Every structure is written in C-alpha cells, then in structure tokens.
Amino acid sequence: MKLLTKKIFLIICILALVASAVGCTPANNEEPKIDNDGLKVDEEESKADREMPKADEYESKVDTEEPKSDDKDTDVEEAYSQELAKYFPSVEGTVLNYFGTVEYGQTLTLSKVIENEDRLILGFKGEMLDLSGGESSKKKEDFILETEYEIDKDSVKEIQRNEERRYSQSIIREQIVLKTPIEEGKKWNQTVNIDGKEYTVETKITEISKDEKGKGLVKTETIIKDIESYPENTYQEVRTYKEDKGLVSFSTMILLKGSEGQEDTPFEFGYRIYEQE
C-alpha cells in the first residue's frame, strides 16, 4: 500500500514538472505570422518605418522646392495711350455736326476704327455744307472732308486725307495735336512743310477743365511764326478737345483771296460742335 502511494505521488510530481515547463515556454517561440508579400509582420512594420520620411526630412524638402505659380505677368504695356484715346469717340458710325462763322456747317462720321499693335487709328469722313444751295460752280467732291487721327503711346497725330485742303481746315496737313502728359503748360515743337517751305510749329496746352456734365476738356494753342500774309507774320489756331467727342471747337485766321493785284485779306474763322440736349 505504501508502495502504491509513493508511485501515485511520484506521478503527480512528474505531471507538475511537465506543466510548469510548458507554461514557461517563451512567446517568441511561437510560429511567426507571414503577410501576403512573404514578409514577417514585424519585418513589414520595420520596412515601412524605413521608407516613411521623417518630419524634419519632409520639411527640408518642402523648403528647398521652388513654389510653382500659375500667375502670369499682368503688367501689359499699353499699345497706345488710353489717356489720349478718351478724348475721341470710339464707336464706328458716330456722327458729329458742326456750325460756325457765316453759317458754316459740316458733318463728320467716324467711319473707321483700327487697333494696330502700336496705335489706334480713327478715320472721319464728311462734308461741308454747300451754302450756295447747289448754285456753286464747285463739284460735290470739293466739299468732301476726310481726317484721320493716329494715337500712339504719347501723342495724337492729325492727318488731312482729302487731296486738296479745304479753307476750313488747318494749313498744317499733318501735325501732332495732343501729347502726354495732359496738363496745363505742356509744350511741344514740330517741323512741318507748308507750300514747300519748312516751319517750326509750337503747340501748348493752355487750359484743362470740365463741362457741366463732368466731361474733360483740353484747350490748345498752335503758333507758326515768320509766315507771311498773316497778321504780324504769325499763324495761330485754337482747338478744344472733349472726352468721347474729339475736336469740339476750332478757330483760326483764314486768308480770303483778293482780286487780281490785291493782297489776301485775313479773316477770323471758326466752328464748334452742335450737341443736342
């Protein structure tokens, strides 16, 4: 009986030792988990850590990269002066009517507006009123007016396009009539050819104002000295330009041809625009 009791006690001790050995087996002896790429899970995490940029590396990369910008240069250089262009009409078909000395009348229509790379061209066509009621010996073509204005970056040039100059037009066939900056006292000189002889022309902005509707007005005076037949050998013309209208008044001294053997007679002449209320 005692021998049986010893055997049972011995078996219990052996079982206790086996259970203790199994419980103390370390966890890393377990079979590792494998992912779809054939890597151990802990190796995959280590690889991700190596490939993930560190915060300071990312910030450094951002600092060294030049920022991309879709902004384009907005400082587009003007092809022609908007300051000057505003003193002229810009819509084709605009009609301007004028009246003046001794019932003079003329009509001009803006028939051409061309914007080139470096200038704006405004072409006006019209005619003078035939005061004779058709009884004049002159042909209809003799009453036709054609004037062109070329506006560039800093000036406005007036060009008479009708083949023969009309008495109501300036004796200067081609001249700069406005120049920037538009301010009182602004002067400029130019050399022109009149009847085959060269003269120096001086033009000055004498007044800047506004009408009752707030439209800007620019008044100029042009003088040519040492030119015969005019009072004190000086030719003078005074012009006024208005926003959106162009030339609104013109005055000068014209020469009325005398009879054979007699000198020409200076005569004050002018006209202004007619605007309906």
Helices and strands as residue ranges (DSSP letters): H 2-23, G 27-29, H 41-51, H 55-64, H 82-85, E 95-100, G 101-103, E 105-115, E 120-128, G 140-143, E 144-151, E 155-160, E 174-179, E 187-194, E 197-210, E 216-225, G 231-233, E 234-242, E 246-256, E 265-274
